């Protein structure tokens, strides 16, 4: 497999941002940045209404039923060592650490391609373009997707390697879904130079294609099981180590996962099912709703069951979580009419469940913010990274933690 290494990080970031297919968090053939593709009209089943007909309410974080949260001065973010619930906005100035700094040593990026023919976990599926699915007439929480079919996939994995990394030393790292993520690479590069996070690698994995139920991306990210974590652990990380000539720590406290939307749900699910591998989680607009497909009668609410059943009914796990939702986040009451497709309620309930079990978590409710809002990410990503790495050893700029 060909290895590509880029000595100048700013040049790579400019290249990624200049190519529309790579600058998106979806693969080129995906629908717009929402959780559902255009609907399929099915005979004898009332068609799902178009997305543009949905009026997304602007949520009030102080409304009854919302978690108690501290309102911060406009333009500020929470302290990176504070647990709890916070409200930010309505303006979202970018943090300085998200902007490339020519005075900071620039890392490199190694990339390689993976294919479904090489995977024992995901042989590949896709949903026919222009179709979606319809609710089971006997169970509105179950979506039927007759147009999903086998299809191979090919994806790129990008690995940011800081100049401070010492070859042969096991480094901490973060795994990001829906790669590439130039903003993450720039921010990590700057924070390492400021000694605010450990000298670490950032691994950005492209999704397998499509979105939501019946797609490869939906299967990987929205399934509530340990399979995606197994895929990352057993297929992606060994390729990272061998192709990019790096060592990855085996210490779960030195392993983080992040993502937005369904990618955020995937990041949490990785840690939930494999806390022996991943213990730090960062999510934007996490899709903690009923997106799982195929339907699983043991977890009939999909990721909604995380906050309604799994977290409340399980012993506390050694997971540290940073999470965000916007006041204008996704709201799809007319898709399945199951009461489990409200992203704001889902994230609020996640915060409530984590608090009840005494997790270390920070929940940010962003005013004037949409789904995986880019301005909010530019404002909060440095603080979020500092929060999830809080408590992990940070040594001088020429060393990495020698975790085994």
N, C-alpha and C positions, 0 to 999 in steps of 0.2 A: 504494500500500500504506500502510495507516495506521501512523503512528509513535506509540508510547506511551513517554513519558518520565516517570520517577518521581523527584521531587526528594529524597525521604527514603529512603535505603537500608534502614534498620531496618524501616520500615513495609512496604516491598515484601517483605522477607524474611519478615516475620510473615504477610503475605498468602499467599506461596507455601507456607509450611509449614502453613498452615491449610487448604489445599485438597489433599486426598489425591492427586488425579490429577496435580497438579503437583509435589508433594513427593517423588514417587518418581523413581527414575532411569530408569524405563520409561514408555512411553506408556500411557494408561489401559486399553487392551485387552490388555495383556500378561499372561502368567502370572506366578506368584510369582518372587522374585528368585533364580532358579537358571538354569542354562544349558539346561534342556530343558523343553519343554511336556509335558503328558500324552501317553502313548504311544498309537500306533495299532496295533491287532492286525491283522496281515496274514496271510491264509491261507497255509499251508504254510511259514511262516517263524516260528520260535520267537519269541514276543513278548518285547519288552524289559521287564525287571522294573520295578516301580514304584520311584521314587526313595526312598521311605521305607524300603525294604528294604535300602538300601545302608548299611553301617556305615562311617562315615568315620573312618579311623584318626587318632589324634593324633600328629603327627610330631615326632620328636626331631631338632633341628637339628644335633646332634653325632653322629648315627647314621652308620655307614659309607656312603659315597657322597654325603653332603651336602657342600656347599662349606665350607671352613674359615671360621668367622665369629667375630667378637669379641662375647662376651656382655657386655651393658651392665647397669648397676645398674637394678633395677626402677623403672619410672616415668620413665626418661630416654630420650633419642633421640640419634642420632649427631651429631657436629659437622657443620655445614652445608658444610664445605669438605673433608670426608674421603671419599676413594674407598674401595671395598671392601665387605665383607659384615659385617652386624651383626645381633645378636639383641636384641629388646626384649620387655618384658612380664615377668610375666603381667598386671600392671595397666596401664591406659592412661588416665591423667588427661588431660583436655582441655587443650590449650595455650591460654594467655590470648589469643593473637591470633585464635583462632577464635570468640571471644565479641564481639558488637557492643559498641562502646565509644562512648557518647554524647559523649565529649570529643574524639573524632576526627572531622575533617571527613568528611561522608558523600557518597559519589558518587551517581550516578544510573544508572538502567537503562533502556535503550532496547530495545524488542522489536518484532518483526515476524513475519509468517507467510509460509512458503514452501509451494508445492504441487508435486506431481509433474508437473502439466501444464506447469510452467515449466522442468523439468529435462531436459537432454539426456543425463544420466548415469544417472538412476534413474527409469524410468517407473513403477515400483512393483510389488511382489509381496506376497503374504501366504500363510500356511498355513491351511488350514481349521481353525477352532477345535476343540479336542478331539482333534486328530490330531498325530502326530509323523512317524515314518518307520521304515524298517527297513534293516538292513545288506544290502548286496549279497551273496547267498550265495556268490559267487565271489571276493569281495574285502571282507573285514570292515572295511577302512579307508574304504570308500565307502558313504555313506548314501543310500538311495533315498527321495525324498520326493514321492510321486505326488500329494499333495494341495496342493502349492504352485501358485498361480495368479496371474494379473495382478490387481492391485488398487492404486488410487490412494492417495496419502498426503498428509497435510498436517501441517506441523510448525512450531513456534515457535522462534525464535532470540532469545536474550537477550544483551545487550551491556552489561557493567558499564563505566562511564566515571568515573574518579576526578575529584574536584574539581581536582586538580593538573594535569589534562590541559590543554594549551594548544591551542586550535583551530588547525588548519592545520599542526601539527607532526606528523611521522610517528612514531607511537608503537609500542613493542614490545607484544606481546600473547600470550595463551595461548588455545588452542582446546580446550574441554572437551566431551567426548561425553556423551550421555544427560542433557542439560540439562533443567530448570534446576538450578543448584547454589548455593543460598544460602550454604553453608559456604565455598565458594571465594570468592564475592564479598566476604563479611565478612572473610575472612583476607587477601585481597589489599588490601582497603581499609585494614586495620590495619597490614600490613607496609609499605605505601607510606608511611604516616604516620611509621613508625619508620625510614625510609630503609634498609630491609633488602632491598628489591627495587626495580627501576626503576619509575617512573611508567608504568603499563601498563594495557591494556584486558584484560578477561576475556570471552571469547565462549563461550557455552554453547549447543550445538546439540541440540535434541531429536532422538531417533532416529526412524527411519521407521516403526516399529511392529513388534510381535511380538518373537520371540527365537529364536536358534539357526537350524539349517538350514531352508531354505524360507521364511524370513521376510525382510522388508525390512531389519530391524536386522541379522540375521545376514549378509545379502548385503553390506551396507555395511561392517560391522566385521570380519567373519571372512575375507573374501576377501583373499588375499595378492597384492595388485597395487597399482598406483598410482591406481586409479580413485577411491577415496574421497578421497585427497589432491587429485585433480583437481577433484572435486565441491566440496570446501572452497575451494580456491584460485580456481576460475573461477566458481562460482555463489554460495557463501555470502559470501566476503570482499567482493566488489564490492557486494553488497546491504548489508553492514554499513557500508561506507564511505558509500554514497549515502543510506541511510535514516537513519543515526545521525549523519551529518555529522562523520565522523572521518577521519583519515588513518592508514593502517597502514604500518608499516615494511616495506620490501622486503628488508631485511637478514635473511638466514636465521638469524643468531645472535640476532636479536631476536624469534624466533617459536618458541613452544612448543606442545606438544600434550599432553593428559592424558586419563585416563579410567580406569574400573574394569571388570574382567571383559573382555568382548569390546571394550568401549570403550577399555580399556587397550591391547589388541592393535592396535586401529585407530590409536591414537596413535603407537605404535612403527612400524607399517607406513607411516603418513604420512611419518615422518622417514626410514625406510629407503629408500623408493622416491623420495622428493623431498627429499634433504638440501639441495638448492638453495633450498628453501622453508622447511623446518622442521628445527631441529637440537637442540631441547631436549624431553625426553620424561619424563613422570611417570605411573606406572601402579600401580594397586592390583589385586592378584589377577589379573594379566594372563592372558587366555585364550590362552596360547601352546600350544594343543592342536589336535587335528585337528577343527576345526569348519567348515572351508571347504566351501561348497556353492554351485554345482555342483562336483563333484569335478574336479580338474585333474590329469591324468596327469603334467604337468611338475613339479607340487608336490603329490605324493600325500599328504603329511602335513599339508597346510594350514599353519597357523601353527607347528606342531611343527617344520616344516622350517626355521624361522628359526634355532633353536639347534642343530639337527642338521646343517644343510647350508649355509644362506645366510650366516650370520655367520662360521662357521669357514672357508668357502671364498671369501670376498670380502675385498678390501682394506678396511682400517679406514676407516670413514666419520666425518665430523666431527659426531658425535652425542653428546650428554651425556644420561645416563639415570638416573633415580631409580625404583626399583621395590620392591614389597612383596608378600609372600604370608603367609598365616596358617597356623598349625599345624593348624587344622581346616578347611582350604580344600577346594575341590571335588575329588571323586574318583568317577569313573564307570566302573568296570571292566566293568559289565554292559551298557553301551549298544552299543558296537560291537566290543568285545573286540579292539581293534587295538593296545593298549598305548600309546596316545597320548591318554589322557583323565585324566591326573593333574596337577592344577594345581600342586601343590607341586613335583613332579619337573620340570615344565615351567619353572617360574620358577627353580628351582635350576640347571637346565641353561642357562637364559638367562644367569644370573650367571656361570657357568663359561665360557660361550662369549665373553661380553664381556670377562672378565678375560684370557682367552687371547689376545685380539686387542688388549689394552692400551687398551680404551675407558675414558673417565672415566665411572664408574657408581657408584651406591650401592645396595646391595641390603639390604633390611630384612626379616628373618624375625621375625614377630610371634607370641609365645606367647599362648595363650588368645584366639585370633582366628579368626573365620569368614571367609567369602568377602566381600570388600569390606567389611570390618568397620568400622562407623561409629565406634566408640570409637577404633580405631586411626587412622582418618583424622583425627578431632578432635585426637589426640595428635601426629600426625606431619606434617600438611599444611603448617604454617608452615616447619618445617625442610626439608621436601621442596622447597618453592618456593624457599627460599633456596639450596638445593643446585643446582637446575637453572639458576638465574640467576647462579650464581657465575661471576665473571669478566666479567660484562656491566656496562658503566658505569652507576653509580647517582649521579645528580647531586642537587642540592638539591631541596627539596620543591616548587619552582615551575617545574621544568624537566623535560623528557623528552629522551632521547637523540635527537639529530637524525640518525638513520640514514636513508639513502636507499634 
